[in-house]
């Protein structure tokens, strides 16, 4: 192996993240394995100080160079052919970037390896022989271009000189073109004479500058032609023009002109490229045979080739024409026709357009390398680059037109897992070209998050007597990391149960799901609560974990029977003495019991199951009380069977037999229960729900009653209304416009009294279509009981012997007992309620039958709907019996009635208020024992009420 150390350049560019450019060289054709350089030695990185030191390609573009990862040793991995790699470029480099990681620090290394040329190619002429015709009168120093030898090597290994074989008329001159190529021309140094020598043979040799030198030869055959009068002559033997690279096809490049003074066809000049011109020239350019104008045949590209050499000849059409030549150099001018190119090389990547960086990277960590280039030259090739997308990243120049994407802060994958950045490159041409490239940076996960439980404490209830292996609950822990770093497993933390046993004998946890299961059956009476911890761990390195507390509360089940603790039982029975003189209410025994359960399952109550003599009663608290006094008939032994019952859902109980043995010892007073509850009180024990149900039922009954009462009331009022419209004897009311009654009626809706009239109006209501009036007689009535309806009543005044009728209503819609104007409210209710019986006095005293025996007025009950009116009508004359009243008296009365313009025996008025039935009046009549009934056809007295109407004839 070869190791080239003769040329080593270390160029350091200090950056915040330490970027370095190193240059090496190697020769083409070196054998694989040839060492080029060692990065760790040249950069003073000692792998022994940090075993984690490593060197990695950022982006490998070829397989010609190999690098050892642990120390950065660079070697040739395949044979390098410089001519294939860089063609004829004067310099050839292999460039790549390496990231060195040492001592927890990343270092970017830009490596440039120059591939040097070796002389492995000989010059070559395009043709092995060339034919050239020269006129014998050609002037001295005439120049005749020769074929250019091609050599793929560069530098000193390229063609350096041309030589010709010895002759007396020609020499060779070598010139270097702008593109670096060397060309040769034959120069005539001695006049030719066709008669002396017609043919010449010259061998041209091209030699390069390699060691050892390599060469190539071609043969030029020269024929001397007979003298022609004149040959075409170019105005300029050499030209140089510029051609813009964006010139369209057909554009004019240049125009040559040659002059021939001969006449006729000897003076007609034609143009063309010399024989043997390169194919590239004939592909890109064409020349007009007549005009000598050169035009563009195909597009040229400055970035491909910057100049072209055209060899143009001109000849006339005469016999033995001798051509003359002109050399034209075409320089291609660059235009801004190329947009900048962006190449992004991430530090680590598995796909195009995506870079990866760990979330644990420190601030200003290197992410990716951006290289920009522009094939144009000058300002057209200058590029400005910027980065957009997020403030967490920025550009930092590494070298030349290469930039680094570095972080500006620490990253957190759990907060932002991915960034989308935009790289913009713009040249300085006119107009400028811009290139935009989108790039994605993904943050790789680090195990920086421990699993977190959803709860710090899990409270679990388990019913005792559970089946071992039954499911209890599931604990869940979430890890924000991904992959192995986010995969969680669960396990118990070793601890002891309250009884000292390992917790692993009580419960188990599924390591994958976190489900908890019981391993044994729990007993509430021995273990009421278990507390232990569960750990959740991830699979990262190093592993992170967290814990949560599990509190298992054992729920009691009614699985224990209550048992008596007092009295002490033997064979499930006990003998208890009782005094022979125990009185009723004597506390015979206080039972006590116990239940190992808790809560409602331990709430106990006592009951007597068997008591043949019915002597004892028992409280729920266990007190057995004598219900009645002991007597001899009760016997000497009183046996009962008692039970104690818990309050569980499925009640459990125990029974015992208690025998009370009657003893001669007397009872003590403090053993007597003062207050006893009756048997009925013992059974009437209502809980809250019973009260609610009873109350609800009562409300329903009240509501139903109210509906029935309202319905009946409405029906009664409807019947009253129908009855009030027709009256008892007709529907014709007494008009208030009657002159005879003008002294009686005063005004509507008012109580009126006229001292001089025999009748006084009491109340008038104009609620109906006809007029209504109510009158009271001028003479007092007999006293009787009062009847009342919903709003009106008749009562007897307590201060006068004259009965007054009170029919008052406030009109405010008050209820019967709240009416402010009603006589049945307030103090009126405190007085004895009376009504009147229409028994006439005064004029009746002249008749012996009325004085000696009161006549009972016959009444009858007439159903009237509720709300109908009552009507009170009377005449100022006294009543007469048909058998006792004289005709004279009857005529006087009849005369008075005519004065009132009445046409009927009884005046009727429509309702002015509501009154109740007159059943009370009938009751009074039956109590008086009067059996005599009198039928009266004279003017009489009429009453109509809300429910019954008493009519007197």
C-alpha positions, 0 to 999 in steps of 0.5 A: 500500500502507498501512503501519500503524506507529501501533501497535506493541508489542514484548513480550520474554520472555527464555528460554534459547533466546530467545523473543519475542512481538510484536504488530501490528495491521491493519484489516479489508478492507485490500487484499492487500499491505498491510504490517503489520510487519517482524520483522527490523527490530523484533527488531534482526536484520540479515540483511546480517550473516548471509546464512543468516538466515531466517524461517519459520512453525512452523505456518501456520494461514491464508493471510491473512498473508504473510511474507518469508523473508529479513527477516520482512516481514509483509503482508496476503495476502487481504482480511480480514473481521473479522465472519467471522473473529471474529463479535462478539468484542470483540477479534480476533487473528491469531496464529502463531509464527515461527522466526528463524535467524540467526548459528547460533541459533534464535529463537522469535517469537510474533506477534499481529496484531489485526484492527481493525473498520471500520464496514462494517455498518449496524444492522438491525431484525429487522422493518420494522414493529411493531404495539402495542396499548395500553389507554387506561387504561395508567398513565404510565411504562408500558414497551413493549420495542422490537425490538433492532437488530442490528449486526455491527460492534463497539465504537464501530461498534456501535449506540449510540443509538435515536431515535423520531419526534416525538410527545406521548405516548411517549419512548424509553429505551436500556439496555445488557445484560450481553452489551453489546447495547443495547435500547430501550423506549417509555415512556408519558409522557402519558395516552391517550384513545381518543376523542381519538386512536385510532392512533399511528405512531412511527418508531424509528431505530438509529444506530451510532457509526462515522464516518460513522455508519450507521443503520437504522429501523423503524415502530411502529404503536400502537392505543389500546384501549377501557378494560378493567376490569383487566389482568394485572399481573406480580409482578415486571416484571424477573427475573434467574436463573442456569442451569447449562450442564449442565442437562438438557432440560426443566429448570425455568428460572423461573416468572412469575405475573401477577394479574388481579382480574376474574372469569370469563374476564376473570380467566383469565391466559395467558402467552407470549413477546412477538411478534417474540422472537428465534428463538434464544429460542424454540429454547432455551426454552418457556413454559407458557401456564397456569402461566407456567413456563419450561423448557429446550427445548434445551441451552445452552453457556456457551462459546457464549453466557453470557446470554439475555433473555426477554420474557414477556407475560401477558394475560387471555381477556376481550375487548380484553385488554391484555397486560403484559410482564416481562423475565427475564435468564437467566445461564448458569453455567459447569461443568467440561464441557470437557477441555483442548485441546493443540495442538502446532506443530513447528518442522519437520514433514511429517506430523501428530504428528511433529516433526523436529530435526537431530542437530547441534542444541545443548543447549536447542534448540527442537523444538516449540511446545505450546499449551493451552486450556480453554473453561471459565472460572475454575478450570475453565479453568486448565491444568497441562501436563507432558511425559513420555517421555524425559529428553532433552527438557523443557517450557519456558514461552514465553508464556501457556499456551504451552510449548516442547519443548526439548532437554536435551542433544545428540542422536545419531541413530545412538544414538536415531533417534526419541523418543516423548513424551507431553504431559499437560494437566489443568485444575483443575476438580472433577472435573478433566479430563485430556488426553493426547497422544502426540507423536513427535520424529524426529532428522534425520541430519547427516553426522557419521560417516565411512565405516568399513572393516571391516578396517584392513588387507586381506591378499590373495593372488593367484597369479602369471600371473593373467588381467588383470581377474580379481577379487581381493577386496571392501573394505566400508565402512559409514557410520552416516549415512543418505541421501546422508550414508550413501552410500559410494563407493570410489577408489584413492589415488594411489601408486607400485608397487615398479617405479615405475608408478602403482598405477592400472596394477596394480589398479582398484576398483569405485566402488560395490561396492568390488570390486578387480580386477587390471589386469595379470598379476603375476610373482612373480619380479619383484613379490612384494608390492604395497601401496596404499590405498583411500579410502571417501567419503560423499556428504554435505556436507562429504564425510567419508572414511576409508582402508584398506590393501590388501596384495597378496601374489603367490603363486608358481606353478611356472612356471620350469624348474630349470637347472644352474649347475654344471658350465657346459653347452654344448649341454646337455652338459659334459665332466668329467675323472675320474682313471683310478685313481678308487676306489669312492666317489670324488666325481666331480662336484657338480651345482648348479642353481637355480630362480627359483620359491620355496618347494617349487617351488624345492626341487630333487633330482637324478637319473641318467636314463641310465648304461649302465655303472651306474658312478655313483650320485647324491645328491639334493644333486647329488653324483655318486659312483663306485660301483666302481673304474675299470678299463680295461674302463670305457673312456675316456669315461663318459657319463651323463644327469642331471636336476634336478627341482623339488618343485612340484605339477606338477614341472618338470625339466631334463636334461643330459649329463655326459661323464666323461673319464678322465685320467692324473691320479691321484685325491686322497684328499679326493675320496673319499666315506668312507660310501656307501649301498647301493642298497637303502638308497637306495630305502628312503626312507620318509616319515612317512605310510609309517611310519604306514601300516606301523605301522597294518598291523603293529597290525592283524596283531598284533590278528588274531594275538591273535584267532586265538590266543585262538580256538584256546586257547578251543577247546583248553580246551573239548576238555580239559574234555570229556576231563577229565570222562571220563578215559582209562579211566572216570569213577569217581574214587578217593574220599577217604573210602576207608579204604584211602586215608586215609593218602594224602589229607590235605586239599583243595587241599594238598600232603601227604606221609606218610612211612609210606605207600607213596604220598604225595598231591601235590595235590588240587582240588575244582573238579569235581563229583568228587574229584581226587588226584595221587600220586607214587611212593615210588621215584624215576623215571628222569630225562627232559625237562620238559614244561610247559603254561600254568600248570603244569610238572614239573621235576626237583629239583637237590638230590635224586635223588628227582624232585619234581613241582611243580604250583603256582599263585598263583591270582591270575590272572597270566599264564604268565610273570608268575605269582608261584608258577609254576616257569617264572618267575624262576630256575626258567627258568635251570635245565634243564627236565626231566621224568620217565619212568615207569621203575620201579627197585628191584623191577625189579632182580630181573628180568634183562630189566629190568636188561639191557635197558630197556623202553620204555614205549609211549605214545600221544598223546591230544588233550585240550582246553585247560584239562583236567587231567593225572592221574598214577597209579602202584602201589607194586609194580613193573611186570612184563612179561607174559612175564617176571614170575612168577605169585607176584610177580603175586599179591603185587602183586595182594594189595597192590592189593586193600588199596587197594580198587582195582577197576581195573588203573590208578587214574585221577584227574580233573585237578588242573592243565594240562600240555602234550603229551608229544611231548618224551617221544616225541622222547626215546624215538626218540633212544635208538634203542629199538625194542622195545615192551612191552605191559603189562596190569598196573597202570601209570603214566598222564599226561594234559596240556593238549594231549596225554596220554601213557599208559603201560601 
